[in-house]
């Protein structure tokens, strides 16, 4: 039976614009009939997988998302090694098209981002060394560099889709919800000016620049679910790497904020509450706890109480939906991040 790790996290962000829409406004969602701030799962996953927290946990077991592998990893080193430009061009294009549809203007690039594993990067590097030695374009067979990833923690978690060869797709082990505020919000405008340092204000007393940006603040609920068995399979059964991956993911979720507008707002925040659940029952989000919105007052405390109450209500109707639980609560304080990380990385029959 499938084993799931579920995570429920509450994080309070001060005024921020962490994740913008096409007009530069903070992303929102209507939930429970009211407007909520939203941070997309794409934004969150990007912040986590690029963080020092995650990288220090998984080490070199991390992939790359890129359109430029043909240029950066093939063409550039071949040119630097004095390989004839025509050979470098053809080799780069041949390697690139294995990972995706070539860009119409530059065949060294591909149209879509490809998530490349460490095994594939190693294979590309080995091919480049061969071309450097032989000074000729490799065969089509030699350019078949796709591998079934087993050493890329981020690919194992978040999956990948390769239109060029679906046989090498990876089904994601992690499902990440969009984070939303537990209460209604109002997007506010920040009108700002900048002064020209060299303006002596004799002829022009106006600002050197006038601008406007939008922001919001709130307590966000984030839900994540990891299929532990699929993650193990994606990592080739490497339990030690699985534990490092889970620790890195959960620590990043609790401590890493998206980078949007951080220089303007310095809205970095750590989670105030996190609940982790192990079990083999069907997963469920606890977002319904906030359908009516937390009432005014201490939003963090109110959200924690609402989450705990929702867990009890689900269990009362469906029976225990988790076999083991662990949490930390900064407001008490109660529990620690270190204890939570030990819990999520413990074997399925751990405590």
One Martini backbone bead per residue (centre of mass of N, CA, C, O) as a GRO file, in nm:
protein
  351
    1UNK     BB    1   0.098   0.034   0.019
    2UNK     BB    2   0.081   0.360   0.007
    3UNK     BB    3   0.302   0.619   0.116
    4UNK     BB    4   0.248   0.925   0.299
    5UNK     BB    5   0.347   1.271   0.294
    6UNK     BB    6   0.225   1.538   0.492
    7UNK     BB    7   0.199   1.907   0.466
    8UNK     BB    8   0.138   2.179   0.706
    9UNK     BB    9   0.165   2.538   0.651
   10UNK     BB   10   0.243   2.842   0.840
   11UNK     BB   11   0.292   3.176   0.696
   12UNK     BB   12   0.407   3.505   0.770
   13UNK     BB   13   0.369   3.789   0.562
   14UNK     BB   14   0.462   4.074   0.494
   15UNK     BB   15   0.491   4.306   0.293
   16UNK     BB   16   0.437   4.189  -0.053
   17UNK     BB   17   0.570   4.047  -0.391
   18UNK     BB   18   0.636   3.726  -0.458
   19UNK     BB   19   0.395   3.684  -0.690
   20UNK     BB   20   0.342   3.767  -1.019
   21UNK     BB   21   0.170   3.886  -1.266
   22UNK     BB   22   0.138   4.029  -1.586
   23UNK     BB   23   0.098   4.323  -1.410
   24UNK     BB   24   0.259   4.298  -1.117
   25UNK     BB   25   0.068   4.158  -0.936
   26UNK     BB   26  -0.042   3.994  -0.696
   27UNK     BB   27  -0.145   3.694  -0.652
   28UNK     BB   28  -0.474   3.543  -0.676
   29UNK     BB   29  -0.778   3.418  -0.500
   30UNK     BB   30  -1.090   3.272  -0.487
   31UNK     BB   31  -1.200   3.199  -0.146
   32UNK     BB   32  -1.491   3.179   0.002
   33UNK     BB   33  -1.571   3.459  -0.158
   34UNK     BB   34  -1.267   3.566  -0.132
   35UNK     BB   35  -0.979   3.745  -0.136
   36UNK     BB   36  -0.656   3.601  -0.204
   37UNK     BB   37  -0.353   3.533  -0.160
   38UNK     BB   38  -0.091   3.403  -0.391
   39UNK     BB   39   0.129   3.116  -0.438
   40UNK     BB   40   0.277   2.945  -0.659
   41UNK     BB   41   0.413   2.638  -0.710
   42UNK     BB   42   0.635   2.726  -0.906
   43UNK     BB   43   0.765   2.937  -0.722
   44UNK     BB   44   0.826   2.753  -0.484
   45UNK     BB   45   0.997   2.531  -0.622
   46UNK     BB   46   1.217   2.717  -0.722
   47UNK     BB   47   1.311   2.820  -0.445
   48UNK     BB   48   1.381   2.544  -0.322
   49UNK     BB   49   1.577   2.412  -0.542
   50UNK     BB   50   1.774   2.685  -0.524
   51UNK     BB   51   1.852   2.640  -0.243
   52UNK     BB   52   2.081   2.589   0.004
   53UNK     BB   53   1.920   2.390   0.168
   54UNK     BB   54   1.876   2.177  -0.056
   55UNK     BB   55   2.168   2.150  -0.162
   56UNK     BB   56   2.294   2.057   0.114
   57UNK     BB   57   2.122   1.793   0.128
   58UNK     BB   58   2.185   1.668  -0.185
   59UNK     BB   59   2.399   1.803  -0.340
   60UNK     BB   60   2.470   1.647  -0.655
   61UNK     BB   61   2.146   1.565  -0.644
   62UNK     BB   62   2.095   1.769  -0.910
   63UNK     BB   63   1.945   1.946  -1.148
   64UNK     BB   64   1.858   2.098  -1.471
   65UNK     BB   65   1.698   2.386  -1.611
   66UNK     BB   66   1.704   2.401  -1.977
   67UNK     BB   67   1.781   2.537  -2.319
   68UNK     BB   68   2.130   2.551  -2.317
   69UNK     BB   69   2.295   2.280  -2.341
   70UNK     BB   70   2.422   2.295  -2.626
   71UNK     BB   71   2.586   2.555  -2.567
   72UNK     BB   72   2.711   2.532  -2.273
   73UNK     BB   73   2.803   2.202  -2.288
   74UNK     BB   74   2.916   2.202  -2.598
   75UNK     BB   75   2.998   2.444  -2.772
   76UNK     BB   76   3.179   2.608  -2.579
   77UNK     BB   77   3.399   2.382  -2.513
   78UNK     BB   78   3.474   2.328  -2.810
   79UNK     BB   79   3.573   2.609  -2.879
   80UNK     BB   80   3.781   2.623  -2.646
   81UNK     BB   81   3.918   2.347  -2.789
   82UNK     BB   82   3.944   2.411  -3.111
   83UNK     BB   83   3.704   2.326  -3.256
   84UNK     BB   84   3.542   2.328  -3.521
   85UNK     BB   85   3.262   2.505  -3.568
   86UNK     BB   86   3.097   2.298  -3.732
   87UNK     BB   87   3.126   2.068  -3.526
   88UNK     BB   88   3.006   2.219  -3.284
   89UNK     BB   89   2.730   2.282  -3.405
   90UNK     BB   90   2.637   1.989  -3.476
   91UNK     BB   91   2.670   1.870  -3.195
   92UNK     BB   92   2.484   2.059  -3.038
   93UNK     BB   93   2.228   2.000  -3.207
   94UNK     BB   94   2.220   1.690  -3.159
   95UNK     BB   95   2.189   1.706  -2.851
   96UNK     BB   96   1.946   1.896  -2.817
   97UNK     BB   97   1.724   1.720  -2.978
   98UNK     BB   98   1.706   1.498  -2.756
   99UNK     BB   99   1.557   1.711  -2.538
  100UNK     BB  100   1.428   1.880  -2.788
  101UNK     BB  101   1.298   2.120  -2.968
  102UNK     BB  102   1.426   2.316  -3.182
  103UNK     BB  103   1.519   2.618  -3.237
  104UNK     BB  104   1.469   2.814  -3.511
  105UNK     BB  105   1.730   3.010  -3.474
  106UNK     BB  106   1.878   2.795  -3.261
  107UNK     BB  107   1.983   2.459  -3.250
  108UNK     BB  108   2.127   2.473  -2.960
  109UNK     BB  109   1.838   2.515  -2.884
  110UNK     BB  110   1.538   2.487  -2.699
  111UNK     BB  111   1.204   2.555  -2.648
  112UNK     BB  112   1.212   2.385  -2.392
  113UNK     BB  113   1.243   2.295  -2.085
  114UNK     BB  114   1.494   2.085  -1.947
  115UNK     BB  115   1.538   1.816  -1.724
  116UNK     BB  116   1.858   1.752  -1.605
  117UNK     BB  117   2.059   1.507  -1.512
  118UNK     BB  118   2.355   1.396  -1.387
  119UNK     BB  119   2.382   1.160  -1.589
  120UNK     BB  120   2.347   1.340  -1.845
  121UNK     BB  121   2.575   1.537  -1.792
  122UNK     BB  122   2.795   1.322  -1.795
  123UNK     BB  123   2.743   1.225  -2.086
  124UNK     BB  124   2.800   1.495  -2.221
  125UNK     BB  125   3.091   1.529  -2.121
  126UNK     BB  126   3.199   1.270  -2.255
  127UNK     BB  127   3.135   1.354  -2.545
  128UNK     BB  128   3.307   1.608  -2.552
  129UNK     BB  129   3.576   1.462  -2.507
  130UNK     BB  130   3.561   1.296  -2.766
  131UNK     BB  131   3.550   1.536  -2.964
  132UNK     BB  132   3.817   1.666  -2.874
  133UNK     BB  133   3.985   1.413  -2.969
  134UNK     BB  134   3.848   1.362  -3.278
  135UNK     BB  135   3.718   1.612  -3.438
  136UNK     BB  136   3.409   1.499  -3.460
  137UNK     BB  137   3.105   1.406  -3.537
  138UNK     BB  138   2.880   1.237  -3.391
  139UNK     BB  139   2.672   0.999  -3.374
  140UNK     BB  140   2.349   0.927  -3.321
  141UNK     BB  141   2.405   0.711  -3.107
  142UNK     BB  142   2.599   0.891  -2.926
  143UNK     BB  143   2.346   1.108  -2.872
  144UNK     BB  144   2.209   0.905  -2.671
  145UNK     BB  145   2.161   1.066  -2.347
  146UNK     BB  146   1.931   0.948  -2.221
  147UNK     BB  147   1.803   0.895  -1.889
  148UNK     BB  148   1.720   0.736  -1.594
  149UNK     BB  149   1.667   0.893  -1.322
  150UNK     BB  150   1.856   0.852  -0.982
  151UNK     BB  151   2.018   1.146  -0.886
  152UNK     BB  152   1.755   1.345  -0.887
  153UNK     BB  153   1.572   1.498  -0.652
  154UNK     BB  154   1.396   1.704  -0.816
  155UNK     BB  155   1.289   1.506  -1.026
  156UNK     BB  156   1.162   1.307  -0.825
  157UNK     BB  157   0.962   1.515  -0.708
  158UNK     BB  158   0.864   1.700  -0.988
  159UNK     BB  159   0.951   1.598  -1.244
  160UNK     BB  160   0.914   1.518  -1.607
  161UNK     BB  161   0.889   1.645  -1.955
  162UNK     BB  162   0.955   1.472  -2.272
  163UNK     BB  163   0.866   1.517  -2.593
  164UNK     BB  164   1.100   1.368  -2.743
  165UNK     BB  165   1.088   1.127  -2.492
  166UNK     BB  166   0.857   0.977  -2.289
  167UNK     BB  167   1.026   0.736  -2.166
  168UNK     BB  168   1.184   0.975  -1.977
  169UNK     BB  169   0.979   1.028  -1.793
  170UNK     BB  170   0.865   1.177  -1.471
  171UNK     BB  171   0.687   1.111  -1.198
  172UNK     BB  172   0.573   1.282  -0.953
  173UNK     BB  173   0.597   1.271  -0.590
  174UNK     BB  174   0.502   1.571  -0.572
  175UNK     BB  175   0.246   1.779  -0.424
  176UNK     BB  176   0.175   2.131  -0.485
  177UNK     BB  177   0.024   2.387  -0.353
  178UNK     BB  178  -0.119   2.674  -0.344
  179UNK     BB  179  -0.070   2.947  -0.166
  180UNK     BB  180  -0.291   3.079   0.090
  181UNK     BB  181  -0.479   3.278   0.258
  182UNK     BB  182  -0.673   3.264   0.570
  183UNK     BB  183  -0.763   3.548   0.457
  184UNK     BB  184  -0.863   3.829   0.361
  185UNK     BB  185  -0.764   4.069   0.102
  186UNK     BB  186  -0.579   4.376   0.017
  187UNK     BB  187  -0.464   4.547  -0.239
  188UNK     BB  188  -0.188   4.762  -0.244
  189UNK     BB  189  -0.044   5.088  -0.289
  190UNK     BB  190   0.290   5.206  -0.394
  191UNK     BB  191   0.399   5.523  -0.387
  192UNK     BB  192   0.699   5.635  -0.556
  193UNK     BB  193   1.023   5.795  -0.521
  194UNK     BB  194   1.315   5.938  -0.689
  195UNK     BB  195   1.629   6.088  -0.640
  196UNK     BB  196   1.852   6.302  -0.782
  197UNK     BB  197   2.175   6.349  -0.677
  198UNK     BB  198   2.249   6.586  -0.912
  199UNK     BB  199   2.017   6.761  -0.815
  200UNK     BB  200   2.002   7.109  -0.709
  201UNK     BB  201   1.702   7.236  -0.731
  202UNK     BB  202   1.691   7.498  -0.922
  203UNK     BB  203   1.505   7.391  -1.177
  204UNK     BB  204   1.433   7.099  -1.039
  205UNK     BB  205   1.208   6.962  -0.779
  206UNK     BB  206   1.166   6.697  -0.880
  207UNK     BB  207   1.157   6.383  -0.949
  208UNK     BB  208   1.340   6.131  -1.114
  209UNK     BB  209   1.111   5.923  -1.008
  210UNK     BB  210   0.797   5.753  -1.076
  211UNK     BB  211   0.601   5.506  -0.892
  212UNK     BB  212   0.429   5.173  -0.884
  213UNK     BB  213   0.322   4.934  -0.638
  214UNK     BB  214   0.217   4.610  -0.529
  215UNK     BB  215   0.061   4.470  -0.226
  216UNK     BB  216   0.076   4.222   0.047
  217UNK     BB  217  -0.065   4.055   0.344
  218UNK     BB  218  -0.012   3.733   0.528
  219UNK     BB  219  -0.145   3.415   0.604
  220UNK     BB  220  -0.018   3.107   0.493
  221UNK     BB  221  -0.131   2.815   0.327
  222UNK     BB  222   0.041   2.495   0.298
  223UNK     BB  223   0.036   2.213   0.071
  224UNK     BB  224   0.189   1.879   0.093
  225UNK     BB  225   0.262   1.581  -0.115
  226UNK     BB  226   0.425   1.256  -0.064
  227UNK     BB  227   0.524   0.981  -0.247
  228UNK     BB  228   0.734   0.761  -0.113
  229UNK     BB  229   0.745   0.530  -0.320
  230UNK     BB  230   0.800   0.698  -0.571
  231UNK     BB  231   1.055   0.831  -0.470
  232UNK     BB  232   1.213   0.573  -0.439
  233UNK     BB  233   1.192   0.487  -0.737
  234UNK     BB  234   1.320   0.749  -0.860
  235UNK     BB  235   1.592   0.673  -0.667
  236UNK     BB  236   1.649   0.358  -0.683
  237UNK     BB  237   1.621   0.289  -0.359
  238UNK     BB  238   1.764   0.530  -0.211
  239UNK     BB  239   1.730   0.592   0.121
  240UNK     BB  240   1.937   0.809   0.187
  241UNK     BB  241   1.842   1.009  -0.034
  242UNK     BB  242   1.551   1.027   0.054
  243UNK     BB  243   1.603   1.156   0.330
  244UNK     BB  244   1.751   1.407   0.222
  245UNK     BB  245   1.519   1.507   0.046
  246UNK     BB  246   1.305   1.547   0.267
  247UNK     BB  247   1.465   1.739   0.442
  248UNK     BB  248   1.514   1.958   0.228
  249UNK     BB  249   1.222   2.018   0.159
  250UNK     BB  250   1.106   2.089   0.444
  251UNK     BB  251   1.306   2.310   0.517
  252UNK     BB  252   1.240   2.491   0.277
  253UNK     BB  253   0.939   2.532   0.334
  254UNK     BB  254   1.000   2.666   0.630
  255UNK     BB  255   1.252   2.892   0.521
  256UNK     BB  256   1.173   2.961   0.216
  257UNK     BB  257   1.146   3.234   0.006
  258UNK     BB  258   1.054   3.398  -0.235
  259UNK     BB  259   1.226   3.650  -0.446
  260UNK     BB  260   1.009   3.851  -0.482
  261UNK     BB  261   1.080   4.174  -0.398
  262UNK     BB  262   1.302   4.165  -0.165
  263UNK     BB  263   1.453   4.441  -0.191
  264UNK     BB  264   1.180   4.607  -0.122
  265UNK     BB  265   1.061   4.413   0.145
  266UNK     BB  266   1.192   4.195   0.319
  267UNK     BB  267   0.988   3.908   0.325
  268UNK     BB  268   1.111   3.718   0.518
  269UNK     BB  269   1.013   3.379   0.630
  270UNK     BB  270   0.899   3.167   0.884
  271UNK     BB  271   0.745   2.922   1.010
  272UNK     BB  272   0.493   2.887   1.270
  273UNK     BB  273   0.371   2.617   1.135
  274UNK     BB  274   0.397   2.245   1.142
  275UNK     BB  275   0.249   1.953   0.979
  276UNK     BB  276   0.315   1.606   0.995
  277UNK     BB  277   0.223   1.313   0.788
  278UNK     BB  278   0.176   0.966   0.822
  279UNK     BB  279   0.045   0.738   0.562
  280UNK     BB  280  -0.213   0.525   0.368
  281UNK     BB  281  -0.415   0.727   0.327
  282UNK     BB  282  -0.595   0.942   0.176
  283UNK     BB  283  -0.528   1.239   0.087
  284UNK     BB  284  -0.560   1.580   0.246
  285UNK     BB  285  -0.658   1.884   0.270
  286UNK     BB  286  -0.698   2.187   0.500
  287UNK     BB  287  -0.835   2.437   0.353
  288UNK     BB  288  -1.131   2.425   0.468
  289UNK     BB  289  -1.060   2.580   0.736
  290UNK     BB  290  -1.056   2.869   0.539
  291UNK     BB  291  -1.323   2.935   0.392
  292UNK     BB  292  -1.422   3.168   0.606
  293UNK     BB  293  -1.201   3.271   0.758
  294UNK     BB  294  -1.011   3.431   0.968
  295UNK     BB  295  -1.043   3.617   1.219
  296UNK     BB  296  -0.982   3.875   1.374
  297UNK     BB  297  -0.645   3.908   1.495
  298UNK     BB  298  -0.480   3.619   1.556
  299UNK     BB  299  -0.405   3.458   1.277
  300UNK     BB  300  -0.212   3.237   1.360
  301UNK     BB  301  -0.367   3.114   1.597
  302UNK     BB  302  -0.631   3.072   1.441
  303UNK     BB  303  -0.508   2.879   1.226
  304UNK     BB  304  -0.409   2.658   1.414
  305UNK     BB  305  -0.681   2.589   1.539
  306UNK     BB  306  -0.823   2.521   1.269
  307UNK     BB  307  -0.641   2.285   1.189
  308UNK     BB  308  -0.681   2.103   1.436
  309UNK     BB  309  -0.989   2.085   1.408
  310UNK     BB  310  -0.991   1.955   1.122
  311UNK     BB  311  -0.847   1.696   1.195
  312UNK     BB  312  -1.058   1.596   1.402
  313UNK     BB  313  -1.302   1.594   1.206
  314UNK     BB  314  -1.196   1.394   1.000
  315UNK     BB  315  -1.138   1.161   1.202
  316UNK     BB  316  -1.431   1.132   1.306
  317UNK     BB  317  -1.547   1.038   1.020
  318UNK     BB  318  -1.293   0.851   0.882
  319UNK     BB  319  -1.079   0.829   1.061
  320UNK     BB  320  -0.761   0.785   1.076
  321UNK     BB  321  -0.543   0.970   0.837
  322UNK     BB  322  -0.301   0.896   1.036
  323UNK     BB  323  -0.036   0.725   1.203
  324UNK     BB  324   0.150   0.990   1.208
  325UNK     BB  325   0.260   1.280   1.408
  326UNK     BB  326   0.412   1.617   1.362
  327UNK     BB  327   0.504   1.928   1.535
  328UNK     BB  328   0.531   2.289   1.519
  329UNK     BB  329   0.517   2.587   1.754
  330UNK     BB  330   0.605   2.915   1.791
  331UNK     BB  331   0.378   3.036   1.992
  332UNK     BB  332   0.451   2.877   2.260
  333UNK     BB  333   0.660   2.673   2.237
  334UNK     BB  334   0.664   2.373   2.003
  335UNK     BB  335   0.888   2.213   1.908
  336UNK     BB  336   1.100   2.129   1.618
  337UNK     BB  337   1.260   2.120   1.325
  338UNK     BB  338   1.447   1.880   1.383
  339UNK     BB  339   1.217   1.684   1.461
  340UNK     BB  340   1.065   1.700   1.193
  341UNK     BB  341   1.296   1.594   1.012
  342UNK     BB  342   1.321   1.320   1.149
  343UNK     BB  343   1.032   1.231   1.088
  344UNK     BB  344   1.027   1.251   0.768
  345UNK     BB  345   1.298   1.054   0.748
  346UNK     BB  346   1.174   0.824   0.855
  347UNK     BB  347   1.077   0.538   0.846
  348UNK     BB  348   0.768   0.401   0.805
  349UNK     BB  349   0.819   0.252   1.106
  350UNK     BB  350   0.858   0.491   1.258
  351UNK     BB  351   0.835   0.770   1.515
   0.00000   0.00000   0.00000
